[in-house]
Amino acid sequence: MMFPKQTIQLTTNGKPVKVHLVSTGAVSVKTKFRNARYKSLPAMIDFILDKTFTEWMPIWVMVIEHPEGVFVIDTGENSDINNPDYFNSSGMFAKWFDTTQFKFKVSRDEEIDQQLIDLSIAVADVKAVVLTHLHLDHIDGLRHFPSTEIIVNKYEWEKPFGDLPKLYPSWFKPTLIELNEQYDVFEHTQYLTKSKDLILIQTPGHTYGHCSLLLKADECNIFFAADVCYSQEQLIEEKYSGSNASYPLAKDSYDKVQTYAKMQKIVFIPSHDADAGRRLNELDPLLLKK
C-alpha cells in the first residue's frame, strides 16, 4: 500500500482508546484544484484549464476503537472507481468532470472492509459510520455497511454540494442529526458519545454542511478535518483549494480551527494529507505562525 496504516493507543477519561488511520487507495487532482490562485468561479475555470496533476495523495479513513464502541469516520473509495463506466449513472457532465479532473488508484484490498479485517474488527462490530460530507471519495465504501447506522449532518444532506446520489447504495437512509450545540468556538456541533469526548463539528466551506470530527483524548485532541483543506500547511499559510462551495465559509472555518488550535493541543488530520499519518503516530501538534 502506498500509504501504510497508523495505529496509536491513547486514553479518554482514563479509559483506553485506539485510533487507526487507513488509506483506501490514492487520489491525484489538478494542481490548481488543490492550490487555488483565485476564488469561486475563476478558481474553477483555472483548474479545469490546468494540465498538471498533483502527486498521489491518500484517501484517509479514521477508525476509533472507543469505550462506547467502534466508530468509522468516512468510508473512503472503492476499487470500482477504476472502471471507466463507473460514472455513467451520474450523467455526461459528472462523468467528464470526475474522469478528467481526478485520478484514482484503489485496489480491492484497500477498501475499508478489508482494512477492518486487517485491524481484527468485524463490520458487525462497528457502532456507527460518521460521514464528514457526501463526496464520493468519502462515501464510496458505504456498500460495506448495509446494517450499520450511518450518521450525517442534516444540513449536509439537505444542501449537498458536488455529491453524486446515483452512486449511493439503494438502501442508504442515514441518521440525520442536527448540530445545534456550541462547543468552544464552534457554533454547530453535536456530541456522539455519552462521555462527550467525540464531537461532530460543522466546518463548512468545502460543502455547506461539511463536518470535522474531534476526539478529545487525555493526551491531546485528534482533529479529523476531512476536506477543510488538503494539507496542514494550507491551513497554516491560509491558502485554499479551488473546490470550495463558499470561500467566506471556508475562511470562517479556517479562523475557528486556528483559534481552537491556539488554545488546545490538536493533531490535525486532513483526509488527503500524506504527512498526517506521521503526525498522528508522533502526536505532532498543529503549531501556527505568530
Protein Blocks (a to p, Z undefined) as FASTA:
>chain_A
ZZdcddddddeehiacddddddebjddddfklmmccbecjllmmmmmmpcbdcddddddd
dddddfkbccdehjbjafklmpmklmmmnojklmmmmmmmpccdddfklpmklmmmmnop
afklpmbacdfblcfklmmmmmmmmmbccdddfklmmmgghiafklpcfklccdddddfb
cehjbfbdcdfbfnlpaccdddehjbmmbccdddddfkbccddekjmbmbfklmmnopac
fkbfblklmmmmmmmmmmmmmmpccddddfklfklmmmmmnopacdddZZ
